[in-house]
Amino acid sequence: MKLTCSLMLITVFLAMAGNGTTGFTFLQVPAGARAVAMGGAFTAVPGDPLSLYWNPASAASVEKSAISTTYTSYMMDMQAGFLSWVNPREGSTIGVSLNYFYGGSFDRTTMEDPTGTGEQFSTTSMALAGTWAKPLTDEISIGATGRFIYSQIDTYNANGFSVDLGGIYCPASVEGFAGALVVRNAGVQTKAFYSENDPMPTEISAGVSQKLMEGDLLLAASATMPFEGEFDAAAGAEYKPMDMLALRTGWSLKAMDTADAAGGGFIDAMGFGMGTSYNQFTLDYAWKPFADLGNTHRITLGIDF
């Protein structure tokens, strides 16, 4: 059996999302509308429940128990999502998250029927993770995530395990500043799709963030080096003109490379979005253009209690 053109397009898209030389590349599809709107520069942003994806150490500064869910609409009927629960306790924080990716349905072709057999197949992936974070001092926190991964294409499937290890530093001498370092997706594929295991999409990311204007302006930047693939850098900003409204934008080097490959320009390397909150509820939206490939839309809903 050979893959259809649509499946090859998915392979290309996932390569852009996760550098294309590893297995389980869906793990590098970014989670959260707020983070995507800021260009993915979220390694050192503390206090957000989506830190379960970006840096487990940042979960130590989450103040309330929270549930959040993100839905992503991609091109060609591809969909992704991230569901998380985080619970700060006395002296530590725990969290659980589910990351999934659905690649859609495709026409099956064979050597005997290159135009299609009349049947279809699909591709799905998911990862279930648990997170623990703890402040070591008033300024330094650490965190770890353990993750089970499963992916299926037609009748073929693969699974594996990975961990994230992170730290974040918020010095009292510089109000509103944070610096962070995290290793993501370090692990092993325990079952291959066919015969050989693929390397994991392991990466190291360092970042900084700074709150200004009494917290109404947030600036963030990150640098990420995957073990397999190209270096990435990102920068983002969030501005709150009023209590119930946040405006966001960001840019990344990887998105710029993708935009160039898709016939786009500088705007296609950027993310845009906004968010609002009321009592314990939050709603965030992000729009990410991909030039000739189309656009992606993300919505994140959250509630704290």
C-alpha positions in Angstrom: 0.0 0.0 0.0 1.2 3.5 -0.7 0.1 6.8 0.9 -2.1 9.2 -1.0 -1.2 12.8 -1.9 -3.3 14.0 1.0 -1.3 11.9 3.5 1.9 13.2 2.0 0.7 16.7 2.6 0.1 15.8 6.2 3.7 14.5 6.4 4.9 17.8 5.1 2.8 19.8 7.5 3.9 17.8 10.5 7.5 18.2 9.3 7.0 21.9 9.5 5.5 21.6 13.0 8.1 19.2 14.3 11.2 19.3 12.0 10.2 16.2 10.1 13.0 13.8 11.2 11.5 12.2 14.3 8.5 10.2 15.3 5.5 11.5 17.2 5.9 15.0 15.6 2.4 15.9 16.8 3.9 16.5 20.2 5.4 19.7 18.8 2.1 21.1 17.6 1.9 24.0 20.0 -0.9 24.0 22.6 -3.0 27.0 23.7 -4.4 30.0 21.9 -2.6 32.4 24.1 0.8 30.8 23.5 0.3 30.5 19.7 -0.8 34.1 19.4 2.5 35.1 21.1 4.5 33.2 18.5 5.1 30.2 20.8 7.4 32.3 23.1 6.0 30.7 26.2 8.8 28.8 27.8 9.2 31.4 30.6 5.6 32.6 31.1 4.7 31.7 34.6 1.2 31.1 36.1 -0.6 29.7 33.1 -2.3 26.2 33.2 -0.9 25.6 29.7 2.5 25.5 31.3 1.8 21.7 31.5 2.7 21.7 27.8 5.4 24.4 27.6 7.4 24.1 30.9 6.2 22.0 33.8 8.1 24.2 36.3 5.9 27.1 35.5 2.9 25.2 36.9 4.4 25.8 40.4 3.1 29.4 40.1 -0.4 28.6 39.1 -2.5 30.1 41.9 -5.9 28.2 41.6 -7.0 24.8 40.4 -8.0 25.1 36.7 -9.3 23.2 33.8 -8.6 24.3 30.2 -9.3 22.9 26.8 -7.9 23.9 23.4 -9.4 23.1 20.0 -7.3 23.7 16.9 -8.7 23.7 13.3 -6.1 22.9 10.7 -6.1 22.6 7.0 -7.4 19.5 5.2 -9.8 18.7 8.1 -6.9 18.1 10.5 -7.7 18.8 14.1 -5.8 19.0 17.3 -6.6 19.6 21.0 -5.1 19.9 24.4 -7.1 19.2 27.7 -5.5 19.9 31.0 -6.2 20.0 34.7 -3.8 21.6 37.2 -4.1 21.6 41.0 -1.9 23.7 43.3 -1.4 22.1 46.7 0.5 23.0 49.8 4.2 22.9 48.7 3.7 21.5 45.2 1.4 21.4 42.1 0.1 18.4 40.2 -1.5 18.3 36.7 -2.9 15.9 34.1 -3.1 16.6 30.4 -4.2 15.0 27.2 -2.8 16.0 23.8 -4.4 14.6 20.7 -4.1 15.0 16.9 -6.5 13.8 14.2 -5.2 13.7 10.7 -8.5 13.1 8.9 -9.7 10.3 6.6 -8.0 9.4 3.3 -8.6 7.3 0.2 -6.8 3.9 0.3 -4.7 3.1 -2.8 -2.8 0.0 -3.7 -0.5 -1.0 -6.5 -3.4 -2.7 -8.2 -5.8 0.2 -7.6 -3.7 3.4 -7.7 -6.8 5.6 -8.1 -8.4 4.2 -5.0 -10.1 1.0 -3.7 -13.2 2.8 -2.5 -12.1 2.4 1.2 -10.7 5.0 3.5 -8.3 5.0 6.5 -7.4 7.6 9.1 -4.6 8.7 11.3 -4.8 9.6 15.0 -2.3 10.4 17.8 -2.6 11.1 21.5 -0.5 11.5 24.6 -1.5 11.3 28.2 0.7 13.0 30.7 1.1 13.7 34.4 3.0 16.7 35.8 4.5 17.6 39.2 6.0 21.0 40.0 7.5 22.4 43.2 9.1 25.7 44.4 12.6 25.1 45.7 12.9 28.7 47.0 10.9 31.9 46.7 12.7 32.5 43.3 13.3 29.0 41.8 10.8 26.3 40.8 11.3 22.9 39.1 8.9 20.6 37.4 8.7 17.3 35.6 6.2 15.6 33.2 5.9 11.9 32.3 4.0 11.0 29.1 2.6 7.9 27.4 2.2 8.4 23.6 0.2 6.4 21.1 -0.1 7.0 17.3 -2.0 5.1 14.6 -2.0 5.2 10.8 -4.6 2.8 9.3 -3.8 -0.6 10.9 -0.2 0.4 11.9 0.5 1.8 15.4 3.3 2.9 17.5 3.8 4.0 21.2 6.4 5.4 23.4 7.2 7.3 26.6 8.8 10.7 27.2 9.5 13.2 29.9 9.8 17.0 30.2 12.2 18.5 32.8 12.1 22.2 33.5 13.1 25.0 35.8 12.1 28.7 36.1 13.7 31.6 37.9 11.8 34.7 39.1 14.2 36.9 40.9 12.8 39.2 43.6 15.3 41.9 42.6 13.7 42.3 39.1 10.0 42.6 39.4 8.0 40.8 36.8 11.0 39.0 35.2 11.3 35.3 34.6 13.9 33.1 33.0 13.5 29.4 32.2 15.0 26.3 30.8 13.2 23.1 29.8 13.9 19.8 28.0 10.9 18.5 26.2 10.0 15.1 24.9 13.1 13.2 26.0 12.3 9.5 25.8 12.0 6.4 23.6 9.7 4.9 21.1 8.9 1.4 22.5 6.9 0.1 19.5 7.6 1.1 15.9 5.0 1.5 13.1 6.8 -1.1 11.1 10.3 -2.3 11.8 12.6 0.5 13.2 12.0 2.9 16.1 12.1 6.6 15.2 14.0 9.1 17.4 11.8 11.2 19.7 11.2 15.0 19.0 13.5 16.0 21.9 14.3 19.7 22.2 15.9 22.1 24.7 14.3 25.5 25.1 15.4 28.6 27.0 13.2 31.7 27.5 12.7 35.0 29.3 9.6 37.1 30.0 9.1 40.5 31.5 5.9 42.2 32.8 5.8 46.0 32.4 3.2 48.8 32.9 2.1 47.2 36.2 1.5 43.9 34.5 -0.6 45.2 31.6 2.2 44.5 29.1 4.0 41.1 28.8 7.0 40.6 26.6 8.5 37.1 26.0 11.2 35.4 24.0 12.5 31.9 23.6 15.2 30.0 21.8 14.7 26.3 21.0 17.2 23.7 19.7 15.8 20.3 18.7 18.0 17.3 18.7 16.8 16.6 15.2 16.1 19.7 13.1 16.7 23.4 12.9 17.1 26.1 15.6 14.0 28.2 16.3 13.6 31.6 18.0 10.3 33.2 18.9 9.2 36.5 20.4 5.7 37.6 21.5 3.8 40.4 23.3 0.5 40.6 25.2 -1.1 44.0 26.1 -4.2 44.5 28.3 -5.9 47.8 27.5 -8.5 46.9 30.0 -9.2 44.3 32.6 -11.3 42.0 30.4 -9.3 42.3 27.2 -5.9 41.1 26.1 -4.4 41.6 22.7 -1.5 39.4 21.5 0.9 38.9 18.7 4.2 37.1 18.1 6.7 35.8 15.5 9.0 32.8 15.2 11.9 31.8 12.9 10.4 28.4 12.2 7.1 30.0 11.1 9.2 32.3 8.9 10.8 29.3 7.2 7.4 27.7 6.8 6.0 30.9 5.3 8.9 31.0 2.8 8.3 27.4 1.7 4.5 28.1 1.3 5.0 31.3 -0.8 4.2 33.7 2.1 5.8 36.7 3.7 6.5 38.2 7.1 2.8 38.3 8.1 2.6 34.6 7.6 5.3 34.1 10.2 3.2 35.8 12.8 0.4 34.8 15.2 -2.4 37.1 16.3 -5.0 36.7 19.0 -7.0 38.1 21.9 -8.5 36.9 25.1 -11.1 37.9 27.7 -12.0 36.8 31.2 -15.1 37.0 33.5 -15.0 35.8 37.1 -13.4 32.4 36.9 -13.9 31.9 33.1 -11.4 32.7 30.3 -11.7 32.6 26.6 -8.7 32.9 24.2 -8.5 32.9 20.4 -5.5 32.7 18.0 -5.2 33.0 14.3 -2.1 31.7 12.5 -1.8 32.2 8.7 0.2 29.6 6.7 0.4 31.4 3.3 -0.9 29.2 0.5 -1.5 26.3 2.8 -4.4 28.2 4.5 -5.0 29.3 8.1 -5.3 27.7 11.5 -7.6 28.8 14.3 -7.4 28.0 18.0 -9.8 28.5 20.8 -9.0 27.9 24.5 -11.6 27.8 27.2 -10.6 27.8 30.9 -12.2 27.8 34.3 -10.5 28.1 37.7 -12.0 27.2 41.0 
